Amino acid sequence: MLKMAGAIAAEMLYSILRSYSFVVLYVLVIFFIKVQYRKYNELQSEIYGRPAYSTRDIIEKIFLAGLAAGFASSFLTVAAGVTIETDTIRYLFYVMCLLLLIDLRFVSIPYAAGLLAAVSLIPGTPQIYLPSLLFLVAVLQLAESILVFLYRKKDYIPVFLRHKNEITGAFLIRRYWMVPIVFFTYMAQQSSISLDFSASWPLIFNVPPLSGAVYALGLDSLVAVLCHTDIAIATQPEKRSARSSILLLGYSTVLMLLAFISRRAEWVGAVGAVFCIGGKEGLYLMSTLYEQKRKPLYSAVRRGIRVLDVLPGSHAAAMGLQRGDVILSINKNDVQSEEGIIEALREFPTYTWIQVRCWDSTEKTLEYRCYPGGYDTLGIITVPRETEVTYTTSYFERISILRNIVNRFKGVDEKV
């Protein structure tokens, strides 16, 4: 096991430092992720008064979490003997670059692998060993499901949407991870990385070289981009992410089973290729429709004012206000707008009691003391009955190089 861990770590380090494809894809994806997060930072600055995360924080999260997930995932792929030819890796890289032109969301590995697998089924095209490719995607989707669950309480962006002719609050969810993953491949010469552990290990997905020539077994790796996109309109965002994590786990499990079965029945590989894309896109569409069809959770109310989000470290967080609560009154003064909150706290009270209606329609009183100076802001984002700026989900769901180029030629400036 230690020898396997050492070999995986050595291959990951070698690929990151020496592989041109790693560098090119990292630079491209980082650039477009930065563009995407610039939209989010503008929105966060508008709502919070400042960006919630710096670009450095975002990049560190993408890489550090991705490296940890990639190292763990590589244990599964190497232990299972997942073997992918060098040509297949190169084709995957080309397909991912092509998908990057269309939409950043499609750079996720299931789309690239599914397209490549489907093309390989056409007579006369390069042959690919589908069981290994499907198992590789299944392992990466398992890693994504775990990452989504671990980050379920983070990275939400509150926005105002016009939903069914009314203003409602919502939370946008889009997360990226760059995951380098290691697997077996065939090389023209012996690998410099020791593979002593493989001699006594049952390599389930190991096959002879597809080209029929004699090659040495070695390790190789590729960088997979995991992109999780979601929106919470009718569900609390952390619950939305937890459910998405479970669905991704089911998706990866089914894909893993198809990979195992396709070792014995080749036609199952074709089913897996279709499911690779259809299952991933189906989860996204099902999740989006589920949220859009149900009653919004953070809609404006007739009496009081709805809390959309509570800022960390704020007075509202200290007194126990939560997302979705409705503030009815402050110190017995009825509140119907943000101006009403400002007026109630205008004199920096040191002691306040706030009447709140909770999720279950019960009412409670929150008491809060702030000595000696008092306070004049709660630190919350509220859902107004009317707002001059609302967004549609499509503004955040798509970012495309081709679309941006076309719009520049047309002289269209993409703004809200």
N, C-alpha and C positions, 0 to 999 in steps of 0.2 A: 504493500500500500504506500509506504514512504517513497519507494522507487518510482511508483506511478505519479505521486504528487510532485516529485522533483522533476520528472520528465515533462509533465504538463506545464509547470512553472517555467522551465527552461524554454519550451517551445513558445509560450505566450510572450515571454520577454524578447526572444529572438524575432518573432514576427512583428511585434510592435516597433522594434528598433530598426529592422532591416527590410521589411516588406513594403514596397512602394504602394501596393494596393491599399494597405492599412492606412498609410499616410494620406493618400488621395481621398479615400472615403471619409476618414476622420475630418479632414479639412472641409470637405463639401457639406457633410452633415452638420458639423458645428456651425458653419456659416448660416445655414438655413434654420437651424434651431435658434440661433441668435436672432435672426429676423423674426421668427415666430414669437419668441419671448419679448422682443421689443414691443410688439403689439400688447402683450400682456402687461409689461411694465408701464406702458402708457395708461392702460386701464387701471392698474393698481395705484399709480400716482394720482389719478383722478379721484379714486374712491378713498384710498388710505391716506393720501397726501404724500406718499413716497413709495418707491418700489418695494415689494415685500422681500425680494431676493435680488442680489447683485448678479451680474452675468458670471462672475467668478464662482459664486455659490452654486449656481445652476450647473456650470460645467463640471465642478468638482463632484457634485451629486451624480451626474450622468456617468462620469468615468469611474469613480470609486465603487459605487453600487454595481455598475456593470462589470468591473473586474472581479468583484467578489462572486457575483452570479455566474460569470463565465468560468471561473476556477471550479466552482461546485458543479456546474453543468458538464464540464469537461471530464469529470470523474465518471459520469454516466456514459458519455459517448465513447470514451476510451475503454472502459470496462466492458461495454457491449461490443466492442470491436467495430464500431462504425467506420467504414472505409469509403472514402470519396476520392475519386481521381482528381489530379491537378487541373485538368481541363474543366471539370465540373465547377471547381472553385472559381476559375476565371469566368465562366459563363454566368455564375451567380453574381459576380462583381459587376459584369456588364448589365445584367438585368436590373440590379439595384440602382445603378446610375441612370438607367432609362426611366425607371419608376420615379426617381427623384425629380426628373423633369416634369412629371405629370402632377404629382401631389406628394408632399412629405409623408403623409399618412401611409402611403403605399410602399414606402421603403422598408417596412416591417418584413422580416424574413419569410413569413408564410406566403406572401404574395409573390416574391421573387422565386422561391423554391417551387411553388405551385405552378407558376407559368413555365419554368424550366422543365419541370416534370411532365407537364402536358405536351410541350413541344417535343420532348424526347420520345413520346409515343407515336409521333408521325414517322412513317417509313422514310428512310433516307437521312434522318437527322442523327446527330451524335447520340450514342447510347449512354444511358445513365442507370446506375444501380439504384432503383427507387426505394427499396426498403431502408437503406442507409440514410438517404436524403430525408425520407419521411420521419425516421426516428430522430434525426438531428433537429428537425423542426419541432417535433413533439417535445423534446427535451428543452428547447428554448422557450416554448410556450409554457411549459411547466415552470421555468425560471421566471417568466413574466407574471404568471399568476401569483407566485410568491412575492415578487417585488411589489405588485399592485396591492396585495394584502398588507405588506409591511409599511407601505406609504399611504395607507387608506385615510389617515388623519392629516395628511399634508397636501400642499400644492393645489389648493382650490382658489379659484378666482371668482369672486362674486360679481354678477352683472345684472342689469335690468333688461328684461325681455318684454316685448309686446306679444303676449300669448293669448290667443282667442279674444282679441280686442280689449285686453286689460293689461295693466302693468304688473309684472310679477318678478320676483327675485329668482335667481338661479345660480348655480355654481358650475363653471367650466372646469373640466379635468383633462389635461393633456400632459403626459409624462413620456420622457425619452430615456433610454438606456443604451449605451454602446457596450455590447457583450462580446468579447473575444472568446471563441470556443475551439477546443483542440480535438482532433480526430486522427485516425490512421489514413495514410495515403501510400501510393507506390511511387518510389523514386528510382532514378537511373543509377544512383550510387547509395551506398550505405549511409544512413543518417548519423550525424555526429552525436545525437542524443541517444543515450542508452535505452534499449527496449527489453532489458532482461526480464522485466516483470511479465511481458506478454507471452513468454514461452509456456508458463504454467497457468495462464488465464484463459478461460473459455470465451473466445471471441465470437459472439453470436452473429454479428453482421459482417464478419470478415469474408471476403470473396477473392478469387484469383484476379489478377489484373484484367480489366475488360478488353484491353487491346491484344491480349494473348502473348505479349512479350514477357521476358523475365525481368522483374524489378525487385528492389529491396523494399521491405516494409519500413515505413518511417512515420513521423508525426508531422502534421501540418495544422494550420488554424485559419479561421476567417473571422472578420468582425461582423457581427449581426446587430442590426439596429432594431430595437424593440420600441414600438410606439403604441402607447395606450391612450385612446381618445374616448371621452365620455362626457355626459352632461347630466346634472342633477336638477330637475325641475320639480318632480313630484316625490322625490325621495331625499332623505338626508345624505349629503355627499359621502360621508364615511360608510354608510350602509350601501350606497350605490357602488362604491369601490369594492366592498366586501362581496357583494353579489357578482360583480364582474369577475372578481378573482375566482369564485366558485365555477362560473361558466367557463373561464379559461382553463381551469383545472380539468373540467369535463371534456373540453375540446382537445386538450393535449393527451388525455387518456385514450379517447377514441382514435386519435391519430397514431398513438403508440401501438394500439391493438392492430390497426390497419397495417402498420409497418411490419409487425411480427407475422401476420397472416400472409402478407404479400411475398414473404420469403418462399412460401410453398405454392401460392396461387398468384400468377403474374397479373391477372385481371384486377385483383384487389389493389395493385399499385396504381392503376388508372383511377379507381374509386378514390384512393388516397390523394391523388393529384387534384381531383375536382374538389374534394373535401378540404384540402389545404387552403384553397382560396375561398370557396363557398362557405365553409364553416366560419372562417375569420370574419368575412364581410357580413355574414348572416348575424353573428353575435353583435356586431356594431349597429346594423340596421334595426335589429330587434330591440336593443337597448335604447336607441334614440326614439323609436316609435313608442316604446313603453312609457318613456318620460313625457313625450309630447301629447299623448292621448289622455293621460290621467289628469286629475285635478291638481293644479299647482300647489305646492306646499308653502310657498312664501309669497302669496298674493297679498295685495293691499286689503285693509279692513275698513269697515265703516266707522267703528268706534275704536279709538286709540291709534297706535302706530306699531307696525310690525317690525321686529328686529330681524334683519337678514344675517348679520354677522357681528360677532363680538371680537374686538381687537385684543390680542394677547397682551397681558400686563395692564389692561385698562381698569378703570373704576368699575365698569360694568362686569368685567370678568371677576373682580374681587367680590362683588356683591351677589354673584350667582346668576346673572342674566344669561340666557341661552338663545341660540338660533331658533327663530320661529316664535319666541315669546311676543306677546302683545302688551306694550306699556299703556296702561289705562290712565294713570294719574301719578303725579309726583308731588308729595306733600299736600295731598288733597286737591291739587290743581289738575283738572282734566287736561290731557295732552292729546292733540290731534295731528301734530306736525313736528318737524324738527325745530321750527321756530318756537313752538310751545315748550320743548325741552330746554332750549336756550334761555327762554324767559324764566322758567322754573329754577334754573341754576345760575341765574344772572348775578346773584349776590353771594356766590361762593358758600353755600350752606355746608356746615360741618356735620350735620345729621340730616339724613333724608329717609323717607319711607316711600317706596314705590309699589303701586298696585299693578299686578301683572296677571294676565290670563295665559295659562300654559297650553301645551299641546292637547291635553285631555279636557279642555274647556273649564278646568278648575281655576279658581283665582287664589292668589297668595300675595302676601305683603313682604317685600324685601327691605330690611333695615340696613343702613350703611352709615358708618361714622368715619369721618376724615378730618382728624385733628392734626395741627391747629389751624391750618390755612384754608380748609375746605376745598371744593373743586367746582369747576364750571362746565366740564364735559364728561359724558359717560364713556365715550370711546366705542361707539357702535355704528353700524351701517343700517339704515332703516329703509323700508320699502315705501316710496311715496305713492300717492294716488295718481299723480301725473308727474312726468319728467320730460324734459326737452330732449334727452339723449337716451335712446334705447338701441339695443343691438339685436341682430338676428344670429342664430347659431351658425349660419353658413359663413359669416365673416371670420369666425375663428376656426372653422372646420377645414378650410382648404388653404394651402399655400403652394403655388405652382410656379415653376420657372417659366414655362411656356405661356401661361396666362399673363404673367407680369410683363414678358417681352411683347406680347400682342397688345396689351394695354398701353405700353410705352409708345408703340408705333401709332396707336390710335389717339395718343395724347390724353389717355384717361389716367387720372391720379386716384389711386385707390385709397379712399378715405371713408370713414363712417358717414 
